[in-house]
């Protein structure tokens, strides 16, 4: 600050410096009374922070009061801290409330108070160190509550960086997938009258880089993130990539029911994958290039949840998958997902990003065409293999692992094919456990030249059992052998005794 010896020069000089609130102190002014002052180190302080005119004083702010030509009120002795009740304890005037006032308004108030003691008040109020900013965050964030943010240290030009809306959202764990970022409310308390309310559109910030939407926060602000009335799948993916969104690389806990091999509650990570039907997916597995369309999202998604639950079943209706999501308001959102467009058209928007608490419902298809069944079986969220038990007169009886929707003929060949000496090649039995718990048994005429069809070469499901019976000649010879076996034992005994 530049000081002038004459009153007229002081006013002109301070006006040139941009100081409009001034006090003139005569040289014979009385000495100040004892006052509680802030202890400040004797070393040279950093330059005062650059604060916009809307900043209001509050508990914890450190200010300096300078009175022209009165060094006992300026410099080291003129430093004060706003007390917990929002007041300053000053010489001469005593306790003065400055809570909610800007530094300029506080200076005007001081001018009036000092008029009792000085002829022409000339003073400045400078904010030295702003207090930490305490804000409350409610609504669609992962960790709503109250947060205190220390201000960024002053830069070389003397400015102080106040926390912004997006930085506060990151502190609260990021927004949820149900957030309406177009209508965020910031409520700011006022010294007089009702709170000020501002609507912020962070979607404009994301799309157009409108930094005015990323408001600088003030102490006492309340941030409310409302719930979106409808989820836009295209916008959902963009919001998930925003810096103020939740860390989607972290696992989420969800429930999945319906047409998956192992319905239930799961923790889903972004790299989960299952290989065998009914085997829960785990992290760290590599997705085979033979599994068809792959979901490329780095976040926990619907297809990842299906893989963790052992894979999709052949009768799943992937056009009508539903996500049920509880919002912070207690209401339930319903999101429709069509994975058919994902595997046919590559529409990654359908592979919706999940958040903790979601429930994924996969219904049963009422009319599934062979083409649709084949497409589902080749998708990345279908298991790589299913298990089929082939018993009876084949070369390698036992459990074989084959791709989903494998036809009956191919499963027989995977078991080595018929035992040409013993097998009944005209027909086999197919035993199947149905979803309702019943068991069906079908006799199917075999023709290895047949293409896939439900009558003679049906597609198989997980845990199907194929029974290959004995031919008529084999039954006769096996029966004859059973009859003659006792006589063979008698002849063996006679041979021992040489009879």
C-alpha positions as CSV (number, residue, x, y, z in Angstrom):
1,X,0.0,0.0,0.0
2,X,1.2,3.5,-0.8
3,X,0.7,6.2,1.9
4,X,0.4,9.9,1.3
5,X,1.0,12.7,3.8
6,X,-1.9,14.9,2.7
7,X,-5.5,14.0,2.8
8,X,-6.3,15.0,-0.8
9,X,-3.3,13.1,-2.1
10,X,-4.3,10.1,-0.1
11,X,-7.8,10.0,-1.5
12,X,-6.5,10.3,-5.1
13,X,-3.7,7.8,-4.6
14,X,-5.9,5.2,-3.0
15,X,-8.5,5.7,-5.7
16,X,-5.9,5.0,-8.3
17,X,-5.1,1.8,-6.4
18,X,-8.8,0.7,-6.6
19,X,-9.5,1.2,-2.9
20,X,-12.9,2.8,-2.3
21,X,-13.3,2.3,1.4
22,X,-11.0,4.6,3.3
23,X,-10.5,6.2,6.8
24,X,-8.3,9.2,7.7
25,X,-6.7,9.1,11.1
26,X,-5.3,12.2,12.7
27,X,-1.8,12.1,14.1
28,X,-2.9,12.7,17.6
29,X,-5.5,9.9,17.7
30,X,-5.7,8.0,20.9
31,X,-3.7,4.8,21.3
32,X,-5.8,1.7,20.7
33,X,-7.1,-0.3,23.6
34,X,-6.0,-3.9,24.3
35,X,-7.5,-6.3,21.7
36,X,-7.3,-10.1,21.0
37,X,-5.3,-10.3,17.8
38,X,-4.1,-13.2,15.6
39,X,-0.5,-14.3,16.2
40,X,1.2,-14.2,12.8
41,X,4.8,-15.2,12.1
42,X,7.2,-12.2,11.7
43,X,8.4,-13.5,8.3
44,X,7.1,-11.9,5.2
45,X,3.7,-13.4,4.3
46,X,2.6,-14.5,0.9
47,X,0.7,-11.9,-1.1
48,X,-3.0,-11.7,-0.2
49,X,-5.2,-14.1,-2.2
50,X,-7.2,-12.7,-5.1
51,X,-10.8,-13.1,-4.1
52,X,-13.8,-12.2,-6.2
53,X,-16.2,-9.7,-4.9
54,X,-18.8,-12.3,-4.0
55,X,-16.7,-13.9,-1.3
56,X,-18.2,-13.4,2.2
57,X,-16.4,-13.6,5.4
58,X,-17.0,-16.3,8.0
59,X,-15.5,-18.1,11.0
60,X,-11.8,-18.9,10.4
61,X,-11.0,-16.2,7.8
62,X,-7.8,-14.3,8.5
63,X,-8.0,-10.6,7.6
64,X,-5.9,-7.5,7.8
65,X,-7.3,-4.1,8.7
66,X,-5.2,-1.1,7.5
67,X,-5.9,2.5,8.6
68,X,-4.2,5.2,6.8
69,X,-1.4,7.0,8.7
70,X,-2.1,4.8,11.8
71,X,0.6,2.1,11.9
72,X,-0.7,0.8,15.3
73,X,-3.8,-0.4,13.4
74,X,-2.0,-1.7,10.4
75,X,0.5,-4.4,9.4
76,X,1.3,-6.9,12.1
77,X,-1.0,-5.3,14.6
78,X,-3.9,-5.1,12.2
79,X,-4.3,-8.9,11.6
80,X,-7.3,-10.5,13.0
81,X,-9.2,-13.8,12.7
82,X,-13.0,-14.0,12.4
83,X,-14.1,-15.9,15.5
84,X,-16.5,-18.9,15.6
85,X,-19.5,-16.7,16.0
86,X,-18.6,-14.6,12.9
87,X,-17.3,-11.6,14.8
88,X,-14.1,-9.6,14.9
89,X,-12.8,-8.3,18.3
90,X,-11.4,-4.8,17.4
91,X,-9.8,-2.0,19.2
92,X,-12.1,1.0,20.0
93,X,-15.2,-0.5,18.4
94,X,-15.1,-3.8,20.3
95,X,-17.0,-6.8,18.9
96,X,-18.3,-6.5,15.3
97,X,-20.2,-9.1,13.3
98,X,-18.8,-9.5,9.8
99,X,-20.3,-12.9,9.0
100,X,-21.8,-13.0,5.5
101,X,-20.2,-9.7,4.5
102,X,-17.8,-9.2,1.6
103,X,-14.5,-7.6,2.5
104,X,-15.7,-4.4,0.9
105,X,-18.9,-4.4,2.9
106,X,-16.9,-5.1,6.1
107,X,-14.8,-2.1,5.2
108,X,-17.9,0.1,4.8
109,X,-19.2,-1.1,8.2
110,X,-15.8,-0.3,9.8
111,X,-15.9,3.2,8.3
112,X,-19.2,3.9,10.1
113,X,-18.0,2.5,13.4
114,X,-14.7,4.5,13.3
115,X,-16.5,7.8,12.6
116,X,-16.9,8.2,16.3
117,X,-13.1,8.4,16.7
118,X,-11.8,9.9,13.4
119,X,-12.8,12.8,11.2
120,X,-12.4,11.2,7.8
121,X,-12.3,7.4,8.0
122,X,-9.8,5.8,5.6
123,X,-9.4,2.0,5.9
124,X,-9.1,-1.2,4.0
125,X,-10.1,-4.8,4.8
126,X,-7.9,-7.4,3.1
127,X,-8.5,-11.2,3.2
128,X,-5.1,-12.8,4.0
129,X,-6.0,-16.5,4.4
130,X,-9.5,-17.8,3.5
131,X,-11.0,-20.4,5.7
132,X,-11.6,-24.0,4.5
133,X,-14.8,-24.5,2.6
134,X,-17.4,-26.8,4.2
135,X,-20.2,-28.0,1.9
136,X,-23.0,-30.6,2.1
137,X,-23.8,-32.9,-0.8
138,X,-27.0,-34.8,-1.1
139,X,-28.8,-36.8,-3.7
140,X,-27.4,-39.0,-6.4
141,X,-23.8,-39.3,-5.2
142,X,-22.1,-42.4,-3.9
143,X,-21.2,-40.9,-0.5
144,X,-23.6,-38.1,0.4
145,X,-22.7,-36.0,3.5
146,X,-20.7,-33.0,4.7
147,X,-17.2,-32.3,3.4
148,X,-14.5,-29.8,4.4
149,X,-12.1,-28.8,1.6
150,X,-8.9,-27.0,2.3
151,X,-8.1,-24.3,-0.3
152,X,-5.4,-24.8,-2.8
153,X,-2.2,-23.0,-1.8
154,X,-1.8,-19.6,-3.3
155,X,-0.1,-19.4,-6.7
156,X,2.7,-17.1,-7.8
157,X,0.2,-14.4,-8.8
158,X,-1.4,-14.4,-5.4
159,X,-4.6,-16.2,-6.4
160,X,-6.3,-18.8,-4.3
161,X,-8.1,-21.7,-6.0
162,X,-11.5,-22.4,-4.5
163,X,-13.0,-25.9,-4.8
164,X,-15.4,-26.3,-7.7
165,X,-18.6,-28.3,-8.0
166,X,-16.9,-31.2,-9.9
167,X,-14.1,-31.4,-7.3
168,X,-16.7,-31.7,-4.6
169,X,-18.5,-34.4,-6.4
170,X,-15.3,-36.4,-6.7
171,X,-14.9,-36.1,-2.9
172,X,-18.4,-37.6,-2.5
173,X,-17.5,-40.7,-4.5
174,X,-18.8,-39.3,-7.8
175,X,-22.3,-39.2,-9.2
176,X,-24.5,-42.3,-9.6
177,X,-25.9,-43.6,-12.9
178,X,-29.3,-42.2,-11.8
179,X,-28.1,-38.6,-11.5
180,X,-29.7,-35.7,-13.4
181,X,-26.7,-33.5,-14.1
182,X,-28.8,-31.0,-16.0
183,X,-30.6,-29.7,-12.9
184,X,-28.0,-29.7,-10.1
185,X,-29.0,-27.2,-7.3
186,X,-26.5,-25.2,-5.3
187,X,-28.0,-23.4,-2.4
188,X,-26.0,-20.6,-0.8
189,X,-26.9,-19.0,2.5
190,X,-27.3,-15.2,2.6
191,X,-26.8,-12.8,5.5
192,X,-30.2,-11.4,5.0
193,X,-33.2,-13.1,3.4
194,X,-33.7,-16.5,1.8
195,X,-30.9,-18.6,0.6
196,X,-29.7,-18.1,-3.0
197,X,-30.4,-21.0,-5.3
198,X,-28.5,-21.7,-8.6
199,X,-29.3,-24.4,-11.1
200,X,-26.2,-25.9,-12.8
201,X,-26.1,-27.9,-16.0
202,X,-23.0,-30.1,-16.0
203,X,-24.1,-31.7,-19.2
204,X,-23.2,-28.4,-21.0
205,X,-19.9,-28.5,-19.2
206,X,-19.2,-32.0,-20.6
207,X,-20.5,-31.3,-24.1
208,X,-19.3,-27.7,-24.7
209,X,-16.6,-27.1,-22.1
210,X,-18.7,-24.4,-20.4
211,X,-16.6,-23.8,-17.3
212,X,-19.2,-21.4,-16.0
213,X,-21.3,-24.4,-15.1
214,X,-18.4,-25.7,-12.8
215,X,-19.1,-23.1,-10.2
216,X,-16.6,-22.2,-7.5
217,X,-18.1,-23.2,-4.1
218,X,-18.3,-21.1,-1.0
219,X,-18.4,-22.1,2.7
220,X,-21.9,-23.3,3.7
221,X,-23.0,-24.2,0.2
222,X,-25.5,-27.1,-0.1
223,X,-25.3,-29.3,-3.3
224,X,-28.3,-31.4,-4.3
225,X,-28.1,-33.9,-7.2
226,X,-31.6,-34.8,-8.3
227,X,-32.7,-38.1,-9.7
228,X,-33.2,-38.4,-13.4
229,X,-36.7,-39.2,-14.5
230,X,-35.5,-41.3,-17.4
231,X,-32.2,-43.0,-18.1
232,X,-30.6,-42.2,-21.5
233,X,-28.3,-45.1,-22.4
234,X,-26.1,-43.0,-24.7
235,X,-25.6,-40.3,-22.1
236,X,-25.0,-42.9,-19.4
237,X,-21.8,-44.1,-21.0
238,X,-20.6,-40.5,-21.4
239,X,-21.3,-39.7,-17.8
240,X,-19.4,-42.7,-16.7
241,X,-16.3,-41.4,-18.3
242,X,-16.5,-38.0,-16.6
243,X,-14.0,-37.0,-14.0
244,X,-16.8,-36.4,-11.5
245,X,-18.4,-39.8,-12.0
246,X,-17.8,-42.8,-9.7
247,X,-14.7,-45.0,-10.2
248,X,-16.4,-47.6,-12.4
249,X,-13.3,-49.8,-12.4
250,X,-14.2,-50.9,-8.9
251,X,-16.4,-54.0,-8.4
252,X,-20.1,-53.5,-7.7
253,X,-22.5,-55.8,-5.9
254,X,-25.6,-56.7,-7.9
255,X,-28.3,-59.4,-8.1
256,X,-29.1,-61.2,-11.2
257,X,-32.2,-63.5,-11.7
258,X,-33.9,-65.3,-14.5
259,X,-32.3,-67.1,-17.4
260,X,-28.7,-67.4,-16.2
261,X,-27.1,-70.6,-15.1
262,X,-26.4,-69.5,-11.5
263,X,-28.8,-66.7,-10.5
264,X,-28.1,-64.8,-7.2
265,X,-26.0,-62.0,-5.7
266,X,-22.6,-61.3,-7.1
267,X,-19.7,-58.9,-7.0
268,X,-19.0,-57.9,-10.6
269,X,-15.7,-56.5,-11.8
270,X,-14.9,-55.1,-15.2
271,X,-12.9,-58.1,-16.4
272,X,-15.0,-61.0,-15.2
273,X,-15.5,-63.9,-17.5
274,X,-16.9,-67.5,-17.5
275,X,-15.8,-70.3,-19.7
276,X,-18.1,-73.2,-18.8
277,X,-21.8,-73.1,-18.3
278,X,-22.8,-72.9,-14.7
279,X,-19.3,-72.0,-13.5
280,X,-19.3,-68.5,-11.9
281,X,-17.0,-66.1,-13.8
282,X,-13.8,-64.8,-12.2
283,X,-11.5,-61.8,-12.9
284,X,-8.3,-62.1,-14.8
285,X,-9.5,-64.4,-17.5
286,X,-8.9,-63.7,-21.2
287,X,-11.9,-63.5,-23.5
288,X,-11.4,-65.9,-26.3
289,X,-11.6,-64.5,-29.8
290,X,-14.0,-67.4,-30.7
291,X,-16.7,-66.1,-28.4
292,X,-18.1,-63.6,-30.9
293,X,-19.0,-60.0,-30.1
294,X,-17.1,-58.8,-27.1
295,X,-18.1,-56.0,-24.7
296,X,-15.3,-53.5,-24.6
297,X,-16.5,-51.3,-21.7
298,X,-13.9,-51.0,-18.9
299,X,-16.8,-50.8,-16.4
300,X,-19.0,-53.5,-14.7
301,X,-21.8,-54.0,-17.2
302,X,-24.8,-56.2,-17.9
303,X,-22.8,-58.7,-20.0
304,X,-20.2,-58.9,-17.3
305,X,-22.9,-59.7,-14.7
306,X,-24.3,-62.4,-17.0
307,X,-20.8,-63.9,-17.3
308,X,-20.3,-63.9,-13.5
309,X,-23.6,-65.7,-13.1
310,X,-22.3,-68.6,-15.2
311,X,-23.5,-67.3,-18.6
312,X,-26.8,-66.9,-20.4
313,X,-29.2,-69.8,-20.9
314,X,-30.4,-70.9,-24.3
315,X,-34.0,-69.8,-23.6
316,X,-33.2,-66.3,-22.5
317,X,-35.0,-63.4,-24.0
318,X,-32.2,-61.0,-24.4
319,X,-34.4,-58.4,-26.1
320,X,-36.3,-57.7,-22.8
321,X,-33.6,-57.6,-20.1
322,X,-34.5,-55.2,-17.3
323,X,-32.4,-53.4,-14.8
324,X,-34.1,-52.4,-11.6
325,X,-32.3,-49.6,-9.8
326,X,-33.0,-48.0,-6.4
327,X,-32.4,-44.3,-6.3
328,X,-31.4,-42.1,-3.3
329,X,-35.0,-40.9,-3.0
330,X,-36.2,-44.5,-2.4
331,X,-37.9,-44.9,-5.7
332,X,-37.1,-47.6,-8.2
333,X,-36.0,-47.0,-11.8
334,X,-36.5,-49.5,-14.6
335,X,-34.1,-49.6,-17.5
336,X,-34.8,-51.7,-20.6
337,X,-31.9,-53.3,-22.3
338,X,-31.9,-55.1,-25.7
339,X,-28.7,-57.2,-26.1
340,X,-30.0,-58.4,-29.4
341,X,-29.0,-55.1,-30.9
342,X,-25.6,-55.4,-29.2
343,X,-24.7,-58.8,-30.9
344,X,-26.3,-57.9,-34.2
345,X,-25.5,-54.2,-34.7
346,X,-22.7,-53.6,-32.2
347,X,-24.8,-51.1,-30.1
348,X,-22.6,-50.8,-27.0
349,X,-25.2,-48.5,-25.4
350,X,-27.2,-51.6,-24.6
351,X,-24.4,-53.0,-22.5
352,X,-25.5,-50.8,-19.6
353,X,-23.1,-49.8,-16.9
354,X,-24.2,-51.2,-13.5
355,X,-23.9,-49.7,-10.0
356,X,-24.1,-51.4,-6.6
357,X,-27.7,-52.4,-5.7
358,X,-28.9,-53.0,-9.2
359,X,-31.0,-56.1,-10.0
360,X,-30.7,-57.6,-13.5
361,X,-33.8,-59.6,-14.6
362,X,-33.5,-61.8,-17.7
363,X,-36.9,-63.3,-18.8
364,X,-37.6,-66.5,-20.6
365,X,-38.2,-66.3,-24.4
366,X,-41.7,-67.5,-25.5
367,X,-40.7,-68.0,-29.2
368,X,-37.0,-68.3,-30.0
369,X,-36.0,-68.9,-33.6
370,X,-33.0,-71.1,-34.4
371,X,-31.2,-68.1,-35.8
372,X,-31.6,-66.2,-32.6
373,X,-30.5,-69.2,-30.5
374,X,-27.3,-69.5,-32.6
375,X,-26.6,-65.8,-32.2
376,X,-27.0,-66.0,-28.4
377,X,-24.7,-69.0,-28.3
378,X,-21.9,-67.2,-30.1
379,X,-22.1,-64.0,-28.0
380,X,-19.4,-63.2,-25.5
381,X,-21.9,-63.4,-22.6
382,X,-22.8,-67.0,-23.4
383,X,-20.5,-69.7,-21.9
384,X,-17.8,-71.1,-24.1
385,X,-18.9,-74.6,-23.4
386,X,-21.8,-76.7,-22.0
387,X,-21.6,-80.2,-20.5
388,X,-23.4,-83.1,-22.1
389,X,-23.3,-86.7,-20.7
390,X,-23.1,-89.3,-23.4
391,X,-23.6,-92.9,-22.0
392,X,-24.1,-96.3,-23.6
393,X,-22.6,-97.8,-26.7
394,X,-20.2,-95.1,-27.8
395,X,-16.4,-95.3,-28.1
396,X,-15.7,-92.7,-25.3
397,X,-18.6,-92.5,-22.9
398,X,-18.7,-89.8,-20.3
399,X,-19.1,-86.0,-20.0
400,X,-18.1,-84.0,-23.1
401,X,-17.8,-80.3,-23.3
402,X,-19.2,-78.7,-26.4
403,X,-20.2,-75.1,-27.5
404,X,-23.7,-73.9,-26.6
405,X,-26.4,-75.0,-29.1
406,X,-24.3,-77.9,-30.3
407,X,-26.5,-80.3,-32.3
408,X,-27.0,-83.9,-31.1
409,X,-25.0,-85.4,-34.0
410,X,-21.9,-83.3,-33.1
411,X,-22.1,-84.4,-29.4
412,X,-22.1,-88.0,-30.5
413,X,-19.0,-87.5,-32.6
414,X,-17.4,-85.7,-29.6
415,X,-17.8,-88.9,-27.7
416,X,-16.0,-90.9,-30.4
417,X,-19.1,-91.9,-32.3
418,X,-21.1,-95.2,-32.2
419,X,-19.5,-98.4,-31.1
420,X,-20.0,-100.1,-34.5
421,X,-20.2,-103.6,-33.0
422,X,-22.7,-102.9,-30.2
423,X,-24.6,-99.7,-30.8
424,X,-28.2,-99.2,-31.9
425,X,-27.7,-96.6,-34.7
426,X,-31.2,-96.0,-35.7
427,X,-32.3,-94.1,-32.6
428,X,-31.1,-92.7,-29.2
429,X,-32.7,-91.4,-26.0
430,X,-32.4,-87.8,-25.0
431,X,-33.0,-87.1,-21.3
432,X,-33.5,-83.4,-20.3
433,X,-34.0,-81.6,-17.0
434,X,-36.6,-78.8,-17.7
435,X,-36.5,-75.4,-16.0
436,X,-39.7,-76.3,-14.0
437,X,-37.9,-79.3,-12.4
438,X,-39.5,-82.0,-14.6
439,X,-37.6,-84.5,-16.6
440,X,-38.4,-85.4,-20.2
441,X,-37.2,-88.4,-22.3
442,X,-37.4,-88.4,-26.0
443,X,-36.5,-91.1,-28.5
444,X,-34.9,-89.5,-31.5
445,X,-34.2,-91.2,-34.9
446,X,-30.6,-90.6,-35.8
447,X,-29.4,-89.5,-39.2
448,X,-25.9,-88.1,-39.2
449,X,-26.5,-86.4,-42.5
450,X,-29.3,-84.2,-41.0
451,X,-28.8,-80.5,-40.4
452,X,-30.0,-78.9,-37.2
453,X,-33.7,-79.5,-36.6
454,X,-35.8,-80.3,-33.5
455,X,-37.0,-83.7,-34.7
456,X,-33.9,-85.5,-35.7
457,X,-30.9,-83.4,-34.8
458,X,-32.0,-81.0,-32.0
459,X,-29.6,-78.5,-30.3
460,X,-28.5,-79.6,-26.8
461,X,-28.6,-77.8,-23.5
462,X,-26.3,-77.9,-20.5
463,X,-26.5,-81.2,-18.5
464,X,-28.5,-83.1,-21.3
465,X,-28.0,-86.9,-21.2
466,X,-27.7,-88.9,-24.4
467,X,-28.3,-92.6,-24.1
468,X,-27.1,-94.9,-26.9
469,X,-28.7,-98.3,-26.6
470,X,-27.6,-101.7,-27.7
471,X,-28.4,-103.2,-31.0
472,X,-30.7,-106.3,-31.2
473,X,-27.8,-108.7,-31.9
474,X,-25.8,-107.2,-29.0
475,X,-28.7,-107.8,-26.6
476,X,-29.0,-111.4,-27.8
477,X,-25.3,-112.2,-27.4
478,X,-25.2,-110.4,-24.1
479,X,-28.2,-112.4,-22.9
480,X,-26.7,-115.6,-24.2
481,X,-23.5,-114.9,-22.5
482,X,-25.3,-114.3,-19.2
483,X,-27.0,-117.7,-19.5
484,X,-23.8,-119.6,-20.4
485,X,-21.6,-117.9,-17.8
486,X,-22.5,-120.4,-15.0
487,X,-21.8,-123.4,-17.2
488,X,-18.5,-121.9,-18.1
489,X,-17.6,-121.7,-14.4
490,X,-18.5,-125.4,-13.9
491,X,-16.3,-126.5,-16.9
492,X,-13.4,-124.5,-15.4
493,X,-13.8,-126.4,-12.1
494,X,-13.8,-129.8,-13.9
495,X,-10.7,-128.8,-15.8
496,X,-8.9,-128.1,-12.5
497,X,-9.6,-131.6,-11.2
498,X,-8.7,-133.2,-14.6
499,X,-12.2,-134.6,-15.1
